[in-house]
Structure formats: C-alpha cells, structure tokens
Amino acid sequence: MEHTLKNDQLTVLVDTFGAEMHSIQHEEIEYLWQADPKFWGRHAPVLFPIVGKLKNGKYHYAEKTYQMGGHGFARDNEFKVIKAEADELIFELRENEDSLNHYPFRFIFQVAYKLVGNKIKVRYMVQNKDEKFMNFGVGAHPAFNVPLKNGSFEDYKLTISPAEKRTFIPLDPPSGTIKVDEKFEVEVQELPLKHELFDKDALVYSSSDEMKVSLTNSLDNHGVTVTWKGMPYFGLWSPYPTEAPFVCIEPWCGIADDENTDGDLTTKFGINELAPEGKFSCEYFIEIN
C-alpha cells in the first residue's frame, strides 16, 4: 500500500512493501526511476540484513548454513506503518517464520522518511532483540531518472565530494562478489555519464567521513544530491550492456562478500555487529533541485 509525503516542494510515495520509495516529484518532474522491468523492476530498494551478494548465495553461522538472495530480504517483505504524518513516515519490520529460515536473529528494523524542505531524510534503525550478538548490513539503492527533463544520459555527470583519495573495490560481475585483494587508491571527483562506465557492474568506493554525490547536467538546474555521514561504502550503478535511463547512488553500511570469503557471517568483510538489545542507526539525505 502506498503512502504519500507532501510539502510545498516535494511529493513522495512510499510503499509498505519493502518500505520502498516509488516516486519523488518536484515541479511536475519525476526524479525516481519508475521500475520498468525491461531494465530493472525496482525503484529504491532497502538493503537488509546484507548489502550486495553472498558468495554462492550462502553463509554459515553457528555451524549451520543459510541461503539468502542478494541485498537481503527486507525489500521483499511487507512493513508495518508505525507513524504516518504529512511530512514523515516510519515503517517497521520484525523477524518472522520465513526470515528465521534465512537469518537466525530476532530484530526490529525501521525505515523512516521525513521531508525537510527540498530534502528527503532517510533513516535506518536496527535493534537486536536476540540473546546473542547479531551481524548485519544495511544500505540504500535509490535509482534516479537520467535524463530528468532535458538532454540524454551523456549530458549528465556525477560529482563526488570531497575530492580526495578513496579506495576503489572492483566487483566480479558474474558472481557479484568484491575483489578485496585488488582494491586500490584512486582520486575521483567527476564521472561524466556513459553506459560503458558500468561495463564491470557497479563502481564501489570507500566513503569519507562526510560524503556528497551529485547528479547534474549541462542543460538546466535540475539535479539530485545524496549526502551521508558514517556510512563507510557506496556504490554507483546503471545496468550494462542495456542502456537504462537511470543511475543509482547507494550509500551502504555493509558490502558484498569478498570472493575469498570463508562464508562465516561473523567475519564477513564490512559486517556490523550488535550486542543483545543493542541499537544502530544511520541516515542519508536526498536533495532535489
């Protein structure tokens, strides 16, 4: 079921299924990708309790093997609405019989959306309701239309700030795993968009303490800026070789499996850990122009 957030600048639709944004409109322009299955049938999935793919789609914990699809199961579950106001929505997911077959932890996972002028504040909150330590990843996957109004895909660029050295972590396209042994330092600030930029799948980088990634074009002032703090990785993605008219800007607290992983969830590269009754939160902003 879709719920609406609205102020004098933005109209945002969020669905209870996956707590996923379905639309971001400003000045009668649709900014969010509309999930054409010809290219990619999602808008802005929420990634939990893993980010990316597991090696061979499985992991082990406490001497038992579990299977889980890429980006976890939250995006394919119905959330409960626990707050619904004109400018704020909060959705909640708890463990269920099916989730316990794939992820042996009891948890509360909340996704909050709040309008602040021309910005959408997105907040993820995780609480461990189990009696054992809980390992998890969480992240965002919003896709933005390119072009927004004028021009073509190649008229747009991504600008990454701050302009400093960061770690680039290559992906292995067939498996979706990362190649930690092949990571390297790179200076990246501007990425003019072209579809070939994503010929090896997503571009995955380490974050600075404070991050800003902007999608802009050379023809008008319409654009998107995504900002975050304390989310240690991010991905940039558009499908290839299909020439899809969107690009994803994805801040993450977690990352795909390293290709050399032994499959132990507790030592997975980039994993987070919560003590019993422990709480975790992170947030990012989407600014619309």
N, C-alpha and C positions, 0 to 999 in steps of 0.2 A: 504494500500500500504506500502510495506516495504522500509525502507531507511537504508543505510549502513554507519557505522562509522568504520574507519580503521586507525591504525597506525602500527608501526613496531612490536608491541606486541599483539594487540588485534584486533579482528573483531567482531563488534556488530551490530545486526539487530534490528531495532525498527519499529513497525508498527504504521501507523496513527490511526488505530482502537484501541482506548483505550490508545494511546501513550505508548504501552506496548513493552518492550524488548522481542524479540523472540529467540535470540541466543547470546551467549558470547563464542567466540572461542579463544583459546590460545594454541600454539604448537599442532594444529590439535586435540585438546581435546574440546569437547562441555561441558561447565560448567553449562549452564542454562537448566532446565527441559524442555522437548520438548512436553509438553501438551498432553500426551497420555490420552484420555478420560476414559480409563479403570480405571485410578486412579484419575486424576484431569486435566481438559481440559484447563488449563491456564498456562502461563509461569511466569509472573511477573506483575500482575495487579496493576494499580494505584488506590488508595482508596480515593475517594472524592465524595460527601461532608460529608460522615460519614466513620468511621472506625468500622468494626465489624457489629453486628446485632442490630436492634432496637427491643425492647420488642413488640412481636406480629406484627412486621414488620411495625410499625406506630409510629407517634409522633404528637404533636399538637403545633401550633404556631399561635398566634393572634386569638385564639378562632376557629381555623379551624384545622381539622385532615388531615394529609397527610400520604401516604404509600410510603415506599422505601425499596428496597431489601438490603441485606447485602452488606457492603462496598460501598454503593452508586452507582451512575450511570455513572461516568466518564469512567469506564472500558468498558462500552458497548456503547460508543459514538465515532464517528469519529472526530478526532482532525485536525485542520489546521496546516500545516507546515509554520512557520514564519521565520525559519532560517535553512539552510541546508548547512553545510560545511563538509569537510573531517573528522574533529575531533569534531564537535559539531552539535547537532540538538535541535531545540526548537519547541515544539508543543503547540497549544492553543485551549482551549475550552471555549465557552461562553454559557450563558443560551439560551435555545431555547423553543419552544412552549411546547414540552414534558417535559423538565426539570422543567418548571414553574408549572406543574401539581403536581410535587412531592417535589419541593423545591422552595419556593416563594421568591427567591432572584436573582438579576441580578449581574453577576460576570464575571471576567476574571480569568481563571485558566490555568497556563502554566507549562509544564513539560520540563525540559532541561536536555540533556545528553551531557557530554563532556569527551573526553578521555584525560587522563593525565598519560603518561607512561603506567604502567600496572594497572591503576585505571580507574574506571568509576565514574565520579561525577554526581550525580542525584540531581537536584534541583527542588523544588516545589514552585510556586509563586501564591498567591491568592490576588485578588483585589476586593474589594466590590464596585460595580458600582450602588448600590441601594441607596435610600434616607433614609433607615433605617439600624439599626445595623444588622449585618449578623453573624450567628452562623454556624460553620463548623468544620469538622475534615478532616485530610489528612494523608496519610501514604503509606508505601511501602509493597509489598508482593512478593519479588523475591524468586523463588524456584531453588535450586541448586542440580545438579545430585549427587547422592550418590549410588555407588561409582563414582568418577570422571574418574579414569582409572583402578586402581588396587583394588583388595580386594572386600569386601562386606560391607553392611550397618554397620555391627557391628565393622568393622575396623576403623570407623571414630568417632570423638568426636567434641563437641562444647566447646570452651573455652570462658568464659565471663570475660571481664575486664572492670573496676577494680574489684579486688576481695574484695568486701565489702558487708555489709548487704544491701539488697534491698527488696522492697515489692513484694510478690507474690500474685496475684489476681486470685482465682480459677474461671474457667468457668463452666457453666451449659451446658453440651453437647446437651441435647435435644433442648434447646431454643437459645443457643449461647450467652446468657447474662452472665455478670460477677456477682460474689458474693462479693460485696464490704464489707459486714458485716463479711465475713470470710477471709479477707486478713490477711496476717501475714508476719513478717520479716524473711528473710532466707539468709543464706550465700551460694552462688552458684558460682562456678568457672569452674568446668569441668563437662560436661554431656556426658559420653560415650553413643553413639547412640545405641538404641534398639527400636524396633517398639512400645513396651509396654510403653515407655516413654510418648507417646501421647494418652494413653488409656482414658484420660479425656479431649480430644481435645487439643487445643493449650496451651502452657505454657506462661503465661502473667506476665511480670515483670515491675516494675518501672525502669527507666533509671537513671544512674548517669549523671552528667553534661557532661562528655565526655565518650563515650562508644565504646567498640570494642568487636565483637563476631567473632570468627574464627572457620572455619570448616577445620579440618586437619585429617590426617590418619597416621597409624603406618608403612606404606609400602613405601611411596615416599614423595616428597616435594610438590605435587600438593594440593592446597587448596584455600580457599576463606576467606577473612576477610572483614567484614562490619563494618564501623565506622560512628559515627554521634555525633553531639552536639545539645543540646537543643530540642531533641525530647523525650518527657517525659515517653513514654512507649515503650515496644517492645514485640513481640510475636515470639515464636518458634513453628513450626508446621510441622507435616507429618501426612497423613491420617492413621486412625486406625479403624477397625482391618485389612484393606487391607495393605499389606506390600509394600508400594510405595517406589521406589528407588530415593527419593529426600527429602530434608528438606528445610523449609522456614526460613529465618531470616528477621524479619519485624520491622523496626523502625517506630513509629507512633507518630503523634500529634493528638491524639484522641483515643477513645477506645469504645468498645461495651457498650450498655445500662447496667446499674445496674438492677438486677432482681426486685428491689423495686422502680424503677423509676415511677414518675407520668406521664411521657411522654412529659413533657414540654421541648422543644428543648433548650430554653434559659438557663435552669438549669441542662441540661444533664451532667452527670459525665464526666469530661475530655474535655468538649466542648471549642472551641475557639470563640472569638468574635472580629469582625472588625467594626469600625465606617465607615460611608459613605466615600468613596474614600480611605479608609484605605488599607494598603498593608501588606502582611505577606509572609515570605519565610522560608524555612528550606531545609536542604540538607543532603545527606549521600553519602558515597563512598563505592564502591565495588572494593577491591584489589584482583587481580588474580595472582596466583603463579602456 
